[in-house]
Amino acid sequence: MSSLPADGFAAFIWRSLRCPTGGPGDARAAKRFAAGENRPAIHIEPVEAPAAKGFSGLRETKPILAVRDLAKTVPGGRRLFSGLDLEVKAGELVAVVGESGSGKSTFLNILAGLDDGDSGEVVVDGTATGGLDERGRTELRRTRIGFVFQAFHILPYLTLRQNVALPLALVSGDAAAIESQADAKLAAVGLGDRGGSYARDLSGGELQRVAIARALVHEPALILGDEPTGNLDPETAGRVLALFAGAVREGDAAAVIVTHSRSVAAVADRVLTLTSNGLSDADRAR
Ligand SMILES: Nc1ncnc2c1ncn2[C@@H]1O[C@H](COP(=O)(O)OP(=O)(O)OP(=O)(O)O)[C@@H](O)[C@H]1O
């Protein structure tokens, strides 16, 4: 992707949404807008998409994630789990622990619609993934799900701003608004001055913060993390986790994090253990 171009009109739209009482620059831009300048080139709708907080009322009463009686067998016939039930509400962070090979990553992939259970149901923000075709699942991931992996997957040939902007760029043509949202999210993870840097310039902890900014930039309803602190030293992991938990709670999202780490368990609202019989309450002190 080439650099995201600045666009005066788009910047005006952005400022108008963020700051209704703009300065003289906004007044001039407003005149141009009234005169119809540039209007056809802009696709405004996605700028309003982050107002996913409009779902807040709904999210308070309904779980963001509902899993019912899920079962999964992998090729070769081994049953990983069955009878798995889970509900996660807005602002709630659930950690999933379990033995290596118990199926934690497979479970996350099913939640993201990247894999299928043998039976059972997964409902994300009111949408049953089982009823969606590939296109519908992709759309669900783009608009409703943020995924943080152990390996950061920050693309080295894009700036950090462009990396964070990717989920928005997939659904919007409004480059300036996208760039502003990416910068705001980078600022939220303490990297507001690094938007023009590249991955090679950052430490592991900083890269993971970029990955979190990217996972949250489109204000997903459901945040999934697969060992998101696995590559970090304990102190950095703690800082990243606090950031993650804050973003989940303030952003009104639900989160499921697969981990072997005690520090993840420490910030979670619930710690559940995955076994062949599904998820069960774990000892928080483990
Ligand atoms: N497509 C597949 N074909 C065959 N076996 C698979 C497939 N996908 C997963 N498995 C097996 O299912 C088991 C669960 O894998 P998974 O990665 O979900 O476990 P995990 O709990 O995340 O493990 P870890 O904690 O070590 O990362 C493993 O034994 C894995 O080899």
The ligand as a MOL file (V3000), in Angstrom:
LIG
                    3D

  0  0  0     0  0            999 V3000
M  V30 BEGIN CTAB
M  V30 COUNTS 31 33 0 0 0
M  V30 BEGIN ATOM
M  V30 1 N -5.7200 -29.3540 10.8700 0
M  V30 2 C -5.2650 -30.1970 11.7890 0
M  V30 3 N -4.9680 -31.4620 11.4790 0
M  V30 4 C -4.5330 -32.3360 12.4090 0
M  V30 5 N -4.3610 -32.0200 13.6990 0
M  V30 6 C -4.6390 -30.7660 14.0590 0
M  V30 7 C -5.1210 -29.7920 13.1440 0
M  V30 8 N -5.3130 -28.6350 13.8260 0
M  V30 9 C -4.9780 -28.8830 15.1030 0
M  V30 10 N -4.5720 -30.1550 15.2420 0
M  V30 11 C -4.1440 -30.7990 16.4930 0
M  V30 12 O -5.0600 -30.4450 17.4850 0
M  V30 13 C -4.3790 -30.2830 18.7260 0
M  V30 14 C -4.7390 -28.9470 19.3100 0
M  V30 15 O -3.9820 -27.9180 18.6510 0
M  V30 16 P -4.0190 -26.4280 19.1690 0
M  V30 17 O -2.9620 -25.6890 18.4510 0
M  V30 18 O -5.4080 -25.9250 19.0530 0
M  V30 19 O -3.6590 -26.6370 20.7000 0
M  V30 20 P -3.2430 -25.5680 21.8030 0
M  V30 21 O -3.9950 -25.9130 23.0310 0
M  V30 22 O -3.4030 -24.1980 21.2680 0
M  V30 23 O -1.7100 -25.9200 21.9770 0
M  V30 24 P -0.4870 -25.0000 22.4900 0
M  V30 25 O -0.8320 -24.5880 23.8920 0
M  V30 26 O 0.6680 -25.9410 22.4620 0
M  V30 27 O -0.3500 -23.8680 21.5310 0
M  V30 28 C -2.9000 -30.4990 18.4520 0
M  V30 29 O -2.5590 -31.8080 18.8140 0
M  V30 30 C -2.7990 -30.2890 16.9740 0
M  V30 31 O -1.7460 -31.0300 16.4240 0
M  V30 END ATOM
M  V30 BEGIN BOND
M  V30 1 1 1 2
M  V30 2 1 2 3
M  V30 3 2 2 7
M  V30 4 2 3 4
M  V30 5 1 4 5
M  V30 6 2 5 6
M  V30 7 1 6 7
M  V30 8 1 6 10
M  V30 9 1 7 8
M  V30 10 2 8 9
M  V30 11 1 9 10
M  V30 12 1 10 11
M  V30 13 1 11 12
M  V30 14 1 11 30
M  V30 15 1 12 13
M  V30 16 1 13 14
M  V30 17 1 13 28
M  V30 18 1 14 15
M  V30 19 1 15 16
M  V30 20 2 16 17
M  V30 21 1 16 18
M  V30 22 1 16 19
M  V30 23 1 19 20
M  V30 24 2 20 21
M  V30 25 1 20 22
M  V30 26 1 20 23
M  V30 27 1 23 24
M  V30 28 2 24 25
M  V30 29 1 24 26
M  V30 30 1 24 27
M  V30 31 1 28 29
M  V30 32 1 28 30
M  V30 33 1 30 31
M  V30 END BOND
M  V30 END CTAB
M  END
